[in-house]
Amino acid sequence: MRKTTTFALLATAVVALGCGAGTTDTAGGSGSGDGAAVKGEEKAAKTAKIGQPARDGKFEFMVKSSKCGVTKVGDSVLGEKAQGQFCLVTINVKNIGKESQMFDGSSQKAYAADGTEYSADTGAAIYANKNAETFLNDINPGNQVTGVVVFDIPKNVKLTKLELHDSAFSGGVDVALS
């Protein structure tokens, strides 16, 4: 009977810990049930525009430009053709942390007005960046790099915002494109 009680306590503890795993609520949740409103307000407060700095984790991002309607990246010998159209987003990424951090283009997302999410095309980004290694190396504290993140979207779609992340597990920061 003691094994059953111990197992039940252990299972309860695991479930209780699992319910909070992965949360990033920095508002100091009071348990009052208004966490969704606080997170919504927090997300709205993080939205930046092209040319404005936006921070997520160890990175400060600045979207410099966005150009859609591109059909091919690369040169006449090596390149990649868009399934629909490429949107080339030029971003400056600065490490504001105290240790090196790798910028991962595949962690970045783009959204259309209807909420449709598009992932970055890391293969096309190799051809869109003159120094392809720019986004594959760690960025040391205080250093910054500028490069192009590429999204392959349907021809009739217009992107309205980006969600930029310092890692695949960060909360992200929104940048309005319009």
PASEBA-1860 file (N, C-alpha, C; in nm, 3 decimals):
! residues 178
1> MRKTTTFA> 0.083/-0.119/0.000/0.000/0.000/0.000/0.087/0.126/0.000 ~ 0.202/0.120/0.062/0.290/0.235/0.066/0.340/0.272/-0.074 ~ 0.369/0.171/-0.159/0.414/0.198/-0.295/0.307/0.273/-0.374 ~ 0.182/0.239/-0.355/0.072/0.304/-0.425/0.064/0.451/-0.385 ~ 0.075/0.480/-0.256/0.068/0.617/-0.207/0.185/0.698/-0.260 ~ 0.305/0.640/-0.256/0.424/0.710/-0.306/0.410/0.738/-0.455 ~ 0.362/0.639/-0.530/0.342/0.657/-0.673/0.240/0.768/-0.702 ~ 0.130/0.770/-0.625/0.026/0.872/-0.644/0.081/1.011/-0.617
9> LLATAVVA> 0.161/1.025/-0.512/0.222/1.155/-0.479/0.319/1.198/-0.589 ~ 0.400/1.103/-0.635/0.496/1.133/-0.740/0.424/1.174/-0.869 ~ 0.319/1.102/-0.904/0.243/1.135/-1.026/0.179/1.272/-1.015 ~ 0.126/1.304/-0.896/0.066/1.436/-0.875/0.170/1.546/-0.888 ~ 0.290/1.523/-0.833/0.397/1.622/-0.840/0.440/1.644/-0.985 ~ 0.452/1.535/-1.062/0.493/1.546/-1.201/0.390/1.624/-1.281 ~ 0.262/1.595/-1.260/0.156/1.666/-1.330/0.157/1.813/-1.292 ~ 0.173/1.844/-1.164/0.175/1.983/-1.118/0.292/2.059/-1.179
17> LGCGAGTT> 0.409/1.996/-1.183/0.525/2.061/-1.243/0.507/2.076/-1.394 ~ 0.450/1.976/-1.457/0.430/1.979/-1.602/0.335/2.088/-1.645 ~ 0.237/2.120/-1.563/0.140/2.223/-1.600/0.206/2.359/-1.614 ~ 0.314/2.383/-1.543/0.381/2.512/-1.551/0.502/2.511/-1.641 ~ 0.537/2.395/-1.696/0.657/2.385/-1.777/0.645/2.469/-1.902 ~ 0.752/2.541/-1.932/0.758/2.618/-2.055/0.690/2.754/-2.048 ~ 0.632/2.791/-1.935/0.569/2.921/-1.929/0.674/3.029/-1.914 ~ 0.645/3.142/-1.970/0.738/3.254/-1.963/0.667/3.379/-1.913
25> DTAGGSGS> 0.568/3.361/-1.827/0.491/3.473/-1.775/0.579/3.556/-1.683 ~ 0.620/3.673/-1.728/0.708/3.758/-1.649/0.630/3.867/-1.577 ~ 0.498/3.862/-1.587/0.416/3.965/-1.523/0.391/3.933/-1.377 ~ 0.449/3.822/-1.326/0.433/3.787/-1.186/0.293/3.741/-1.157 ~ 0.237/3.658/-1.243/0.099/3.611/-1.234/0.048/3.595/-1.094 ~ -0.068/3.653/-1.065/-0.126/3.649/-0.932/-0.226/3.537/-0.919 ~ -0.252/3.464/-1.027/-0.348/3.356/-1.020/-0.491/3.408/-1.023 ~ -0.513/3.532/-1.060/-0.646/3.590/-1.058/-0.726/3.558/-1.184
33> GDGAAVKG> -0.663/3.486/-1.279/-0.736/3.447/-1.399/-0.728/3.550/-1.510 ~ -0.659/3.661/-1.489/-0.649/3.762/-1.594/-0.515/3.754/-1.668 ~ -0.449/3.639/-1.662/-0.320/3.621/-1.728/-0.328/3.642/-1.878 ~ -0.439/3.601/-1.940/-0.451/3.617/-2.085/-0.452/3.765/-2.122 ~ -0.520/3.846/-2.046/-0.523/3.989/-2.074/-0.385/4.050/-2.057 ~ -0.314/4.009/-1.952/-0.181/4.063/-1.928/-0.088/4.024/-2.042 ~ -0.092/3.897/-2.084/-0.005/3.854/-2.194/-0.040/3.927/-2.322 ~ -0.168/3.950/-2.349/-0.210/4.022/-2.468/-0.158/4.164/-2.467
41> EEKAAKTA> -0.166/4.228/-2.351/-0.116/4.365/-2.338/0.035/4.366/-2.354 ~ 0.102/4.265/-2.297/0.246/4.257/-2.305/0.289/4.242/-2.451 ~ 0.219/4.160/-2.529/0.252/4.138/-2.669/0.231/4.268/-2.749 ~ 0.121/4.338/-2.722/0.094/4.462/-2.794/0.202/4.566/-2.765 ~ 0.250/4.568/-2.642/0.351/4.666/-2.603/0.484/4.639/-2.672 ~ 0.507/4.517/-2.720/0.633/4.480/-2.781/0.639/4.508/-2.931 ~ 0.529/4.547/-2.994/0.526/4.565/-3.139/0.608/4.687/-3.181 ~ 0.699/4.663/-3.275/0.781/4.771/-3.330/0.748/4.787/-3.478
49> KIGQPARD> 0.807/4.888/-3.540/0.789/4.913/-3.683/0.924/4.902/-3.752 ~ 0.923/4.902/-3.884/1.048/4.901/-3.959/1.132/5.022/-3.917 ~ 1.259/4.996/-3.887/1.349/5.104/-3.845/1.354/5.127/-3.695 ~ 1.269/5.057/-3.618/1.269/5.071/-3.472/1.330/4.946/-3.409 ~ 1.408/4.964/-3.301/1.464/4.847/-3.234/1.354/4.768/-3.161 ~ 1.371/4.635/-3.160/1.278/4.546/-3.091/1.361/4.437/-3.024 ~ 1.337/4.412/-2.897/1.420/4.317/-2.822/1.345/4.189/-2.786 ~ 1.418/4.080/-2.799/1.371/3.949/-2.751/1.493/3.876/-2.697
57> GKFEFMVK> 1.490/3.845/-2.568/1.601/3.774/-2.507/1.731/3.850/-2.519 ~ 1.832/3.783/-2.576/1.966/3.842/-2.587/1.984/3.926/-2.713 ~ 1.881/3.936/-2.796/1.896/4.008/-2.923/1.811/4.134/-2.930 ~ 1.871/4.236/-2.993/1.796/4.354/-3.033/1.792/4.351/-3.185 ~ 1.670/4.346/-3.238/1.649/4.340/-3.382/1.611/4.478/-3.435 ~ 1.654/4.506/-3.558/1.603/4.623/-3.629/1.579/4.580/-3.773 ~ 1.452/4.579/-3.812/1.418/4.547/-3.950/1.448/4.671/-4.032 ~ 1.536/4.656/-4.129/1.577/4.769/-4.212/1.488/4.786/-4.334
65> SSKCGVTK> 1.446/4.672/-4.394/1.360/4.679/-4.513/1.294/4.545/-4.538 ~ 1.191/4.549/-4.620/1.119/4.429/-4.662/1.083/4.446/-4.809 ~ 1.120/4.347/-4.891/1.092/4.354/-5.034/1.030/4.222/-5.079 ~ 0.907/4.228/-5.126/0.838/4.108/-5.174/0.828/4.113/-5.327 ~ 0.782/4.004/-5.385/0.767/3.996/-5.530/0.891/3.945/-5.601 ~ 0.990/3.899/-5.525/1.114/3.848/-5.584/1.090/3.703/-5.627 ~ 1.126/3.670/-5.750/1.099/3.536/-5.803/1.216/3.440/-5.788 ~ 1.340/3.495/-5.778/1.458/3.411/-5.766/1.564/3.481/-5.684
73> VGDSVLGE> 1.639/3.403/-5.605/1.755/3.456/-5.532/1.878/3.379/-5.578 ~ 1.991/3.444/-5.572/2.115/3.384/-5.618/2.158/3.444/-5.750 ~ 2.243/3.371/-5.820/2.288/3.419/-5.951/2.243/3.323/-6.060 ~ 2.293/3.341/-6.181/2.248/3.259/-6.294/2.294/3.113/-6.282 ~ 2.398/3.088/-6.205/2.449/2.951/-6.190/2.389/2.883/-6.067 ~ 2.396/2.950/-5.954/2.344/2.894/-5.829/2.234/2.984/-5.774 ~ 2.123/2.925/-5.739/2.014/3.003/-5.684/1.894/2.917/-5.654 ~ 1.788/2.984/-5.616/1.664/2.914/-5.585/1.547/2.995/-5.636
81> KAQGQFCL> 1.451/2.926/-5.695/1.332/2.990/-5.749/1.218/2.977/-5.648 ~ 1.140/3.083/-5.634/1.028/3.084/-5.538/0.915/2.995/-5.587 ~ 0.848/2.930/-5.493/0.725/2.857/-5.525/0.616/2.959/-5.559 ~ 0.613/3.067/-5.482/0.519/3.177/-5.505/0.598/3.303/-5.532 ~ 0.630/3.376/-5.423/0.717/3.494/-5.430/0.803/3.494/-5.305 ~ 0.924/3.543/-5.319/1.010/3.559/-5.204/0.987/3.698/-5.144 ~ 0.983/3.704/-5.013/0.990/3.830/-4.940/1.125/3.831/-4.871 ~ 1.207/3.930/-4.904/1.341/3.943/-4.848/1.337/4.049/-4.739
89> VTINVKNI> 1.365/4.008/-4.616/1.360/4.098/-4.502/1.502/4.119/-4.451 ~ 1.551/4.241/-4.463/1.686/4.273/-4.415/1.676/4.313/-4.269 ~ 1.753/4.242/-4.187/1.746/4.260/-4.041/1.886/4.278/-3.984 ~ 1.899/4.373/-3.893/2.021/4.389/-3.814/1.993/4.322/-3.680 ~ 2.086/4.236/-3.637/2.072/4.163/-3.511/2.192/4.195/-3.423 ~ 2.165/4.250/-3.305/2.271/4.284/-3.211/2.256/4.200/-3.085 ~ 2.367/4.143/-3.039/2.366/4.065/-2.914/2.378/4.162/-2.797 ~ 2.272/4.173/-2.718/2.271/4.262/-2.601/2.290/4.184/-2.472
97> GKESQMFD> 2.320/4.055/-2.485/2.341/3.970/-2.369/2.484/3.971/-2.321 ~ 2.515/3.878/-2.232/2.649/3.869/-2.174/2.725/3.746/-2.220 ~ 2.667/3.669/-2.313/2.736/3.554/-2.372/2.693/3.539/-2.517 ~ 2.771/3.462/-2.592/2.740/3.450/-2.735/2.606/3.380/-2.755 ~ 2.544/3.413/-2.867/2.413/3.356/-2.901/2.409/3.339/-3.052 ~ 2.356/3.226/-3.098/2.346/3.201/-3.242/2.212/3.251/-3.294 ~ 2.216/3.329/-3.400/2.093/3.371/-3.466/2.050/3.258/-3.557 ~ 1.925/3.215/-3.543/1.871/3.105/-3.622/1.758/3.158/-3.710
105> GSSQKAYA> 1.785/3.172/-3.838/1.685/3.223/-3.931/1.558/3.141/-3.932 ~ 1.570/3.010/-3.907/1.451/2.924/-3.911/1.358/2.947/-3.792 ~ 1.400/3.021/-3.692/1.314/3.053/-3.578/1.226/3.175/-3.604 ~ 1.245/3.242/-3.715/1.171/3.365/-3.745/1.042/3.330/-3.821 ~ 0.937/3.406/-3.796/0.807/3.381/-3.858/0.753/3.509/-3.920 ~ 0.671/3.492/-4.022/0.604/3.606/-4.085/0.455/3.574/-4.091 ~ 0.373/3.680/-4.088/0.228/3.662/-4.085/0.159/3.751/-4.188 ~ 0.052/3.697/-4.246/-0.036/3.774/-4.334/-0.145/3.836/-4.247
113> ADGTEYSA> -0.224/3.925/-4.303/-0.330/3.995/-4.229/-0.432/3.898/-4.169 ~ -0.457/3.785/-4.234/-0.555/3.689/-4.183/-0.499/3.596/-4.075 ~ -0.372/3.618/-4.036/-0.311/3.538/-3.930/-0.235/3.416/-3.980 ~ -0.232/3.393/-4.110/-0.158/3.279/-4.165/-0.010/3.298/-4.137 ~ 0.053/3.192/-4.084/0.194/3.196/-4.045/0.281/3.135/-4.154 ~ 0.393/3.201/-4.183/0.489/3.153/-4.281/0.625/3.137/-4.216 ~ 0.691/3.026/-4.246/0.825/3.002/-4.191/0.931/3.053/-4.288 ~ 1.049/3.076/-4.234/1.160/3.126/-4.314/1.213/3.015/-4.405
121> DTGAAIYA> 1.260/3.052/-4.520/1.319/2.959/-4.616/1.471/2.971/-4.602 ~ 1.528/2.886/-4.517/1.671/2.895/-4.489/1.757/2.857/-4.609 ~ 1.705/2.771/-4.696/1.779/2.735/-4.817/1.793/2.855/-4.909 ~ 1.686/2.929/-4.930/1.691/3.048/-5.015/1.776/3.157/-4.951 ~ 1.777/3.162/-4.817/1.855/3.264/-4.747/2.004/3.249/-4.774 ~ 2.049/3.127/-4.799/2.191/3.105/-4.832/2.228/3.185/-4.957 ~ 2.138/3.186/-5.055/2.164/3.256/-5.181/2.136/3.407/-5.171 ~ 2.050/3.446/-5.079/2.014/3.588/-5.065/2.119/3.667/-4.987
129> NKNAETFL> 2.201/3.598/-4.911/2.305/3.663/-4.831/2.440/3.643/-4.898 ~ 2.513/3.753/-4.920/2.645/3.743/-4.982/2.741/3.665/-4.895 ~ 2.733/3.683/-4.764/2.814/3.606/-4.669/2.720/3.510/-4.597 ~ 2.695/3.396/-4.659/2.598/3.301/-4.605/2.628/3.263/-4.460 ~ 2.754/3.268/-4.421/2.790/3.229/-4.285/2.749/3.333/-4.180 ~ 2.706/3.450/-4.224/2.669/3.556/-4.130/2.571/3.508/-4.025 ~ 2.469/3.434/-4.064/2.367/3.392/-3.969/2.389/3.249/-3.918 ~ 2.500/3.191/-3.949/2.528/3.057/-3.900/2.630/3.058/-3.788
137> NDINPGNQ> 2.693/3.169/-3.761/2.793/3.181/-3.656/2.733/3.246/-3.533 ~ 2.794/3.219/-3.419/2.752/3.286/-3.296/2.781/3.435/-3.307 ~ 2.695/3.513/-3.243/2.716/3.658/-3.233/2.760/3.683/-3.089 ~ 2.879/3.737/-3.072/2.931/3.764/-2.938/2.865/3.888/-2.879 ~ 2.868/3.900/-2.746/2.807/4.017/-2.680/2.861/4.147/-2.737 ~ 2.768/4.239/-2.766/2.805/4.370/-2.819/2.821/4.372/-2.971 ~ 2.836/4.257/-3.034/2.852/4.251/-3.179/2.716/4.248/-3.247 ~ 2.716/4.283/-3.376/2.593/4.280/-3.454/2.622/4.239/-3.597
145> VTGVVVFD> 2.522/4.181/-3.660/2.532/4.141/-3.800/2.405/4.186/-3.872 ~ 2.417/4.202/-4.001/2.301/4.236/-4.084/2.291/4.132/-4.194 ~ 2.171/4.083/-4.216/2.151/3.983/-4.319/2.005/3.980/-4.362 ~ 1.976/3.887/-4.452/1.844/3.876/-4.510/1.778/3.745/-4.468 ~ 1.656/3.756/-4.416/1.572/3.640/-4.388/1.472/3.632/-4.502 ~ 1.453/3.513/-4.558/1.370/3.495/-4.677/1.245/3.415/-4.643 ~ 1.131/3.461/-4.692/1.004/3.390/-4.677/0.949/3.365/-4.817 ~ 0.908/3.241/-4.844/0.847/3.205/-4.972/0.696/3.196/-4.948
153> IPKNVKLT> 0.623/3.293/-5.001/0.479/3.302/-4.975/0.402/3.303/-5.108 ~ 0.272/3.274/-5.107/0.193/3.280/-5.231/0.198/3.419/-5.295 ~ 0.184/3.422/-5.427/0.195/3.548/-5.502/0.092/3.652/-5.460 ~ -0.025/3.610/-5.417/-0.133/3.705/-5.384/-0.134/3.746/-5.236 ~ -0.032/3.709/-5.160/-0.029/3.737/-5.016/0.061/3.856/-4.987 ~ 0.020/3.935/-4.887/0.102/4.047/-4.838/0.131/4.023/-4.690 ~ 0.257/4.028/-4.653/0.294/4.011/-4.512/0.264/4.139/-4.435 ~ 0.213/4.123/-4.312/0.181/4.239/-4.230/0.269/4.250/-4.106
161> KLELHDSA> 0.325/4.136/-4.061/0.413/4.145/-3.944/0.511/4.029/-3.941 ~ 0.618/4.051/-3.866/0.718/3.948/-3.838/0.713/3.917/-3.690 ~ 0.751/3.795/-3.655/0.770/3.757/-3.515/0.915/3.709/-3.506 ~ 0.999/3.788/-3.440/1.142/3.761/-3.435/1.180/3.702/-3.300 ~ 1.269/3.603/-3.304/1.306/3.528/-3.184/1.458/3.519/-3.168 ~ 1.504/3.526/-3.042/1.647/3.504/-3.018/1.680/3.355/-3.016 ~ 1.578/3.270/-3.001/1.595/3.125/-3.010/1.459/3.063/-3.041 ~ 1.459/2.935/-3.068/1.334/2.866/-3.099/1.238/2.864/-2.980
169> FSGGVDVA> 1.290/2.888/-2.860/1.208/2.877/-2.739/1.170/3.010/-2.676 ~ 1.210/3.121/-2.738/1.182/3.252/-2.679/1.040/3.296/-2.713 ~ 0.991/3.397/-2.641/0.857/3.449/-2.662/0.840/3.525/-2.792 ~ 0.948/3.585/-2.841/0.942/3.659/-2.966/0.897/3.802/-2.948 ~ 0.921/3.881/-3.049/0.879/4.020/-3.053/0.822/4.048/-3.191 ~ 0.713/4.124/-3.197/0.645/4.154/-3.324/0.699/4.282/-3.384 ~ 0.711/4.279/-3.518/0.747/4.398/-3.594/0.645/4.412/-3.706 ~ 0.575/4.525/-3.706/0.474/4.553/-3.809/0.545/4.589/-3.939
177> LS> 0.496/4.533/-4.049/0.556/4.561/-4.180/0.478/4.664/-4.259 ~ 0.361/4.704/-4.210/0.280/4.802/-4.285/0.252/4.925/-4.203
END
